[in-house]
Amino acid sequence: MPQHPPLLLMTRPRAQSDRFADAFVQRFGTGIAIRTAPVLDIVPRTDPVLFDGFAGVLFTSENGVAALAAVNDDRSLPAYCVGERTADAARAAGFRATAAEGTAASMIAHFTARPPKGRLLHLRGEHARVELAEALSAIGIPTEERIVYAQEALPFPPGILAEIEAAPLVLLPLFSPRSARLVAERLRGSGGRLALVSMSAAVTASWDGPDPVALIEADRPDGPAMMDGLAAVMGAVGVP
């Protein structure tokens, strides 16, 4: 019987998973099988969002940019984004965008040092780890929020669990606390041999699935650092 190759399991929403998988192949080649099993589906809301009375908008994900762009064509306000990937998406949508260092804490630090001249509006998903508008308002920077998309949980597609069981190793990058919890639920009782790469300590703390054979936290909360984490975990478990 032929030996199964190691498996990279992508559980982000489809578009983000496909982009990361393409970058993985560019860096590591095609010797590792890739399966995409999103545990979240991004569902934009269609309620109108108005900018009246605001001095700037906050984006903490590309999904927020896309959802807002579908219901509002006003690009007159500056956009403050959590990181470069989100800022690039905002610029592509027509905003004048600046980027923080990839975390809500870095956004809060930015506005603490350079307070805006008016109220801010955070465009976000239904689930968020940090209540950014609340945190900014608490330090004297009035901020409101609008939920512009939902993150609906999805089951694993048929056959994925069997592939995980059959693979000699499953590389599992985890990008958010909620997705870590959802993947852990879907893998409860699995005998798969898992090697995890976590985007942050909060993501690691959210994992309560099967014990991995290796776990590495990324140095920074971004895609390149996650890719470096996969390289490190592959080296640790002997994947060529």
RODO-2510 file (C-alpha; in nm, 4 decimals, decimal comma):
residues 240
     n   res          X          Y          Z
     1     m     0,0000     0,0000     0,0000
     2     p     0,1477     0,3418    -0,0951
     3     q     0,2542     0,5744     0,1876
     4     h     0,0321     0,8799     0,2320
     5     p     0,2143     1,2154     0,2213
     6     p     0,2005     1,4648     0,5080
     7     l    -0,1075     1,6871     0,4951
     8     l    -0,1461     2,0631     0,5291
     9     l    -0,4964     2,1283     0,6636
    10     m    -0,6305     2,4767     0,5890
    11     t    -0,9344     2,5769     0,7946
    12     r    -0,9600     2,9509     0,7226
    13     p    -1,2373     3,0875     0,4991
    14     r    -1,1898     2,9713     0,1417
    15     a    -1,0242     3,2794    -0,0120
    16     q    -0,7679     3,3183     0,2680
    17     s    -0,6988     2,9436     0,2712
    18     d    -0,6363     2,9353    -0,1029
    19     r    -0,3974     3,2301    -0,0872
    20     f    -0,1989     3,0791     0,2000
    21     a    -0,1885     2,7394     0,0282
    22     d    -0,0480     2,9004    -0,2881
    23     a     0,2247     3,0694    -0,0829
    24     f     0,2979     2,7381     0,0914
    25     v     0,3521     2,5612    -0,2415
    26     q     0,5767     2,8431    -0,3642
    27     r     0,7962     2,8029    -0,0563
    28     f     0,7880     2,4286     0,0113
    29     g     0,6928     2,2683    -0,3196
    30     t     0,4323     2,0024    -0,3859
    31     g     0,5481     1,7139    -0,1663
    32     i     0,2824     1,7850     0,0973
    33     a    -0,0855     1,7285     0,0240
    34     i    -0,3147     2,0262     0,0877
    35     r    -0,6777     2,0020     0,1927
    36     t    -0,9067     2,2966     0,2603
    37     a    -1,1827     2,2501     0,5142
    38     p    -1,3078     2,5956     0,6213
    39     v    -1,4658     2,6049     0,9657
    40     l    -1,5969     2,9579     0,9042
    41     d    -1,7917     3,1199     0,6228
    42     i    -1,7853     3,4987     0,5869
    43     v    -2,1372     3,6321     0,5272
    44     p    -2,1544     4,0085     0,4600
    45     r    -2,4464     4,2044     0,5987
    46     t    -2,6429     4,4256     0,3660
    47     d    -2,7423     4,7010     0,6121
    48     p    -2,6297     5,0464     0,4973
    49     v    -2,3344     5,2009     0,6807
    50     l    -2,3066     5,5809     0,6897
    51     f    -1,9973     5,7839     0,7755
    52     d    -2,1741     6,1001     0,8958
    53     g    -2,0035     6,2428     1,2032
    54     f    -1,6941     6,0224     1,1897
    55     a    -1,3322     6,1257     1,1347
    56     g    -1,1954     5,7847     1,0378
    57     v    -1,2763     5,4175     0,9952
    58     l    -1,1049     5,1184     1,1567
    59     f    -1,0580     4,7840     0,9857
    60     t    -0,9281     4,4772     1,1672
    61     s    -0,9657     4,2366     0,8733
    62     e    -0,9861     4,2222     0,4966
    63     n    -1,3357     4,0823     0,5403
    64     g    -1,4451     4,4073     0,7004
    65     v    -1,3089     4,6044     0,4056
    66     a    -1,4913     4,3869     0,1526
    67     a    -1,8181     4,3903     0,3456
    68     l    -1,8121     4,7682     0,3899
    69     a    -1,7213     4,8284     0,0257
    70     a    -2,0320     4,6364    -0,0817
    71     v    -2,2700     4,8738     0,1001
    72     n    -2,0889     5,2096     0,0954
    73     d    -1,8962     5,3790    -0,1858
    74     d    -1,7756     5,6745     0,0259
    75     r    -1,3944     5,6790     0,0454
    76     s    -1,3523     6,0257     0,1954
    77     l    -1,2400     5,9085     0,5413
    78     p    -0,8928     5,7805     0,6272
    79     a    -0,8766     5,4098     0,7113
    80     y    -0,6711     5,2800     1,0025
    81     c    -0,5947     4,9102     0,9635
    82     v    -0,4671     4,6409     1,1947
    83     g    -0,1854     4,5331     0,9590
    84     e    -0,0392     4,5657     0,6117
    85     r    -0,2563     4,2954     0,4521
    86     t    -0,5731     4,4723     0,5656
    87     a    -0,4309     4,8106     0,4671
    88     d    -0,3541     4,6786     0,1184
    89     a    -0,7148     4,5624     0,0868
    90     a    -0,8391     4,9041     0,2015
    91     r    -0,6160     5,0829    -0,0496
    92     a    -0,7374     4,8539    -0,3253
    93     a    -1,0936     4,9501    -0,2286
    94     g    -1,0037     5,3202    -0,2627
    95     f    -0,9246     5,4252     0,0951
    96     r    -0,6253     5,6227     0,2174
    97     a    -0,5022     5,3595     0,4586
    98     t    -0,2323     5,3251     0,7214
    99     a    -0,1351     5,0048     0,9012
   100     a    -0,0603     4,9195     1,2633
   101     e     0,1612     4,6259     1,3612
   102     g    -0,0920     4,3449     1,3318
   103     t    -0,2721     4,3603     1,6658
   104     a    -0,5529     4,5551     1,8295
   105     a    -0,3038     4,6587     2,0978
   106     s    -0,0848     4,8249     1,8348
   107     m    -0,3894     5,0149     1,7042
   108     i    -0,4705     5,1352     2,0552
   109     a    -0,1089     5,2444     2,1026
   110     h    -0,1207     5,4365     1,7731
   111     f    -0,4246     5,6381     1,8751
   112     t    -0,2953     5,6915     2,2270
   113     a     0,0145     5,8576     2,0793
   114     r    -0,1739     6,0364     1,8007
   115     p    -0,5357     6,0977     1,9049
   116     p    -0,7749     6,1503     1,6130
   117     k    -0,9670     6,4756     1,5681
   118     g    -1,3085     6,3153     1,5857
   119     r    -1,5057     5,9978     1,6407
   120     l    -1,3914     5,6711     1,4871
   121     l    -1,5991     5,3900     1,3389
   122     h    -1,4851     5,0278     1,3663
   123     l    -1,6186     4,7994     1,0901
   124     r    -1,5950     4,4450     1,2253
   125     g    -1,7252     4,0927     1,2224
   126     e    -1,9796     3,9451     1,4584
   127     h    -1,7077     3,7703     1,6620
   128     a    -1,3993     3,9566     1,7813
   129     r    -1,1371     3,8771     2,0457
   130     v    -1,0836     4,2419     2,1455
   131     e    -1,3655     4,4952     2,1826
   132     l    -1,1681     4,7678     2,0082
   133     a    -1,4368     5,0383     2,0140
   134     e    -1,4921     4,9849     2,3849
   135     a    -1,1193     4,9895     2,4597
   136     l    -1,0601     5,3116     2,2638
   137     s    -1,3641     5,4847     2,4128
   138     a    -1,2394     5,3911     2,7619
   139     i    -0,9181     5,5895     2,7052
   140     g    -1,0996     5,8977     2,5760
   141     i    -1,1100     5,8232     2,2025
   142     p    -1,4819     5,8053     2,1141
   143     t    -1,5340     5,5050     1,8895
   144     e    -1,8446     5,3300     1,7644
   145     e    -1,8721     4,9983     1,5861
   146     r    -2,0839     4,8417     1,3138
   147     i    -2,0983     4,4688     1,2511
   148     v    -2,0686     4,4314     0,8749
   149     y    -2,0281     4,0555     0,8421
   150     a    -2,1010     3,7320     1,0237
   151     q    -1,8610     3,4408     1,0677
   152     e    -2,0836     3,1346     1,0404
   153     a    -1,9456     2,8032     1,1641
   154     l    -1,9156     2,5219     0,9093
   155     p    -1,8796     2,1452     0,9559
   156     f    -1,5858     1,9603     0,8064
   157     p    -1,6608     1,8304     0,4561
   158     p    -1,7074     1,4544     0,4133
   159     g    -1,3874     1,2518     0,4051
   160     i    -1,1590     1,5020     0,5781
   161     l    -1,1458     1,3134     0,9078
   162     a    -1,0458     0,9933     0,7279
   163     e    -0,7670     1,1778     0,5447
   164     i    -0,6426     1,3227     0,8735
   165     e    -0,6351     0,9757     1,0281
   166     a    -0,4491     0,8308     0,7272
   167     a    -0,1816     1,1015     0,7013
   168     p     0,1517     1,0390     0,8764
   169     l     0,1441     1,4031     0,9899
   170     v    -0,1081     1,6867     0,9670
   171     l     0,0309     2,0405     0,9591
   172     l    -0,2381     2,2619     1,1119
   173     p    -0,1952     2,6414     1,1100
   174     l    -0,4439     2,8181     1,3392
   175     f    -0,5107     3,1860     1,2841
   176     s    -0,7714     3,2911     1,5438
   177     p    -0,9023     3,1828     1,8832
   178     r    -1,2472     3,1055     1,7445
   179     s    -1,1195     2,8946     1,4565
   180     a    -0,8904     2,7100     1,7010
   181     r    -1,1926     2,6234     1,9159
   182     l    -1,3991     2,5132     1,6154
   183     v    -1,1225     2,2954     1,4703
   184     a    -1,0622     2,1421     1,8138
   185     e    -1,4312     2,0492     1,8358
   186     r    -1,4242     1,8851     1,4941
   187     l    -1,1115     1,6853     1,5793
   188     r    -1,2291     1,5688     1,9209
   189     g    -1,1318     1,2031     1,9546
   190     s    -0,9254     1,2028     1,6346
   191     g    -0,6165     0,9851     1,6245
   192     g    -0,4458     1,2091     1,3721
   193     r    -0,0852     1,3114     1,4315
   194     l    -0,1067     1,6901     1,4507
   195     a     0,1673     1,9541     1,4319
   196     l     0,0230     2,2959     1,5192
   197     v     0,1365     2,6454     1,4329
   198     s    -0,0495     2,9114     1,6304
   199     m    -0,0702     3,2796     1,5404
   200     s    -0,0632     3,3990     1,9021
   201     a    -0,0738     3,2999     2,2668
   202     a    -0,4502     3,3631     2,2644
   203     v    -0,4904     3,1160     1,9784
   204     t    -0,2795     2,8580     2,1610
   205     a    -0,4875     2,9018     2,4760
   206     s    -0,8052     2,8373     2,2763
   207     w    -0,6903     2,4957     2,1534
   208     d    -0,8388     2,2088     2,3529
   209     g    -0,8282     1,9408     2,0859
   210     p    -0,6013     1,6352     2,0651
   211     d    -0,2494     1,6818     2,1996
   212     p    -0,0179     1,7750     1,9108
   213     v     0,3196     1,6156     1,8512
   214     a     0,4589     1,9681     1,8121
   215     l     0,3302     2,3214     1,8640
   216     i     0,4973     2,6478     1,7665
   217     e     0,3684     3,0033     1,8120
   218     a     0,4438     3,2499     1,5352
   219     d     0,6779     3,5371     1,6175
   220     r     0,4324     3,7877     1,4733
   221     p     0,0598     3,7771     1,3916
   222     d     0,0973     3,7674     1,0130
   223     g     0,1125     3,5258     0,7222
   224     p     0,4904     3,5253     0,6690
   225     a     0,5501     3,4485     1,0373
   226     m     0,2971     3,1647     1,0178
   227     m     0,4861     3,0274     0,7179
   228     d     0,8109     3,0495     0,9155
   229     g     0,6358     2,8649     1,1969
   230     l     0,5434     2,5843     0,9589
   231     a     0,9054     2,5605     0,8473
   232     a     1,0133     2,5366     1,2110
   233     v     0,7579     2,2729     1,3050
   234     m     0,8400     2,0683     0,9949
   235     g     1,2042     2,0750     1,0956
   236     a     1,1164     1,9758     1,4514
   237     v     0,9254     1,6639     1,3424
   238     g     1,1562     1,5695     1,0557
   239     v     0,9511     1,6613     0,7495
   240     p     1,1986     1,7235     0,4647
***
